[in-house]
Amino acid sequence: MTQPPPPPHQPPQQGGFGPPQDQPPAAPPTPPAPQGPPATPPAFGKAPEQQPGHPQQPPQAPHTPPPPPPGYGYPQAPQHPQGVPQTPPPGYGYPGQQPNPYAQPTAYGQPTAYGQQPGYGYPGHPGQPGMPMQPQPGPPGGPAKSKAPLIIIVSAVVAIALIVVGGLVYTRSSGDDSAKKDTAGSSGSTGGKDAKGDSRGGSTGGKEKVPADTASKVLFQVPLPTTDDTVVTSGSWLTDKVYAKSGIAEIVGYDPAKGTKLWTVKLPGPVCQATDHITPDHMTAVVFQPRMPKKGSSEGCSQLALIDLDAGTKLWTKTVNSGDRPINFDNVTIAQNTVAVGSTSGGAAFDISGKLLWQPKPTDTCYDAGYGGGAKLVAVRKCGGYDSRQLHIQTIDPKSGKVISEYKMTAGIEYAAIVSTDPLVVAADVGDSAGDGSGISDYFSIDNKTGKLRAKISAPGEEYAGRCDGISRIEYCRQIAVGGGKLFVPTEEHDGSGQYSKTNEIIAFDLATGKQTGQRADAGDGYTISPLRMDGTNLIAYKRPPYDKGGQIVSIDGGSFKETKLLENPATKAVRDAETSMLPDYAEIRYAQGRLYMSSVFAHKVNTAYGKEYLAVAFGTGG
């Protein structure tokens, strides 16, 4: 869980996929936003591949720069419940502690970006302090991760104003104060089977089948939208009918195979937050700004919308007030047919029809900071001030908000993230011991029905990768998967068997005991492997390629851990440059039925020295 390496000292050569969508071959280097059906992607191979017999000098590492620090739309200063005055803590994601390449320093709680709350996961452009950079040119296999400094950090000393905002908080009590503390060791257990009924997670297979030809081709590419500032473009969804992606103050639906625009939902301002979850009827939710702010300002992220992904329509827009002011939402999720939003003023929920189910009330000193969704709805409820914080992990009824079970974490743990709601797994940085800005030192396996701790799984930062943001985006975790009674976590990169080679593995932990199962999936020399999602009890993973290969999607059998290749991307430099610009740490990666979609979470002013940049790229196998 180390920081990304610095950028190359020399910009890469121009090139890429060829002309962007809807542009003639002679289009300028800064592509405008696509305006219609994309042209058929041109053939690759314009850039020569590495020739055999010349291994001494591998090609430069691809470099599509990460976007600059956040621009449009960060919410206003955090709102805290009445009676709980707090100074924003100097923990993970805040200046003054160990630098976090995914956190944005802010002054006086004011916004520094358009469309997103400061926190883990959003990169900046080269040269910005504390931002993740692209791989530096180097030996085959890519750069090595190291605990030594890999990026230039300019320390920010930020004055934090004392914020005392009268918050209105929904009152909820579980009526059970006997929930077990964090006393189980890393291999301890409080008993109980996994929600799926099999603590060992025997393989039952999945829906993803091996294509007749696993070699992929580029289906389409969406150029990075034109902008003079940095704008958040979080949100991408895949159904059997559409691939949808957030742009600048809009969401666009594309034909999954051709990339043709099917619909566009215009928004008054940028998307701030988006949930990955989709209802059975293909609806999802986003939080956005009420208008496009002026450069250097923010309008707050106060608007909640439900989007029909099949029809390409915005079904409704809602706000929630704290007093006479709209609440700025920090996160959004969907559980069953309930849309829930969280903030430092507490949580609120609506059903699919737009009916308000619950909202903040002024009689409680605790508040719902955020929610995890999917099969169940789980709240991270905060009580007490920063110096006496206690987090309550509550499984709640999506319709009524009634507590089903509750687990109280050890006092002093300031932040927690929901990795999975069914089975329930929570990640936290206990005692700020992770030491790498990942937000994870331990995982907590919790019984949904009783609220009891099943196992505490230690994941030291120097050994394991994976990231979560428990500060504001409670459900934002990357490179971690849960299913079949197991937790799947990648290791940090380490030396491979070949010269200059780096690699890593995925390790499985038993959710009932907290112990390693003994199962390990090796990435292979030069590759690094990251869990994406479950497919039944099988694990779908992405393998980031070495300098002379294309990336891969693999399925890992949940029982035997046998690895099966489902897709392999072209090895041409143009494709590799675009693919490896979208690091698994923060890019949105979707795979289903032989198609892979990779997209950026930021649009920014394009620097033509770095070549072509893309909002999204789609790959598909031959059958």
Secondary structure by P-SEA (a helix, b strand, c coil): cbbbbbccccccccccccccccccccccccccccccccccccccccccccccccccccccccccccccccccccccccccccccccccccccccccccccccbbbbcccccccccccccccccccccccccccccccccccccccccccccccccccccccccccbbbbbbbbcccccccccccccccccccccccccccccccccccccccccccccccccccccccbbbbbcbbbbccccccccccccccccccccccccbbbbbccccccccccccccccbbbbbbcccccccccccccbbbbbccccccccccccccccccccccccccccccbbbbbcccbbbbbcccccccbbbbccccccccccccccbbbbbcccccccbbbbbbcccccccccccbbbbccccccbbbbcccccbbbbbbccccccccccccbbbbbccccccccbbbbbbcccbbbbbcccccccccccccccccbbbbbcccccccccccccbbbbbbcccccccccbbbbccccbbbbbccccccbbbbbbbbcccbbbbbbbbcccccbbbbcccccccaaaaaaaaccccccbbbbbcccbbbbbbcccccccccccccccbbbbbccc
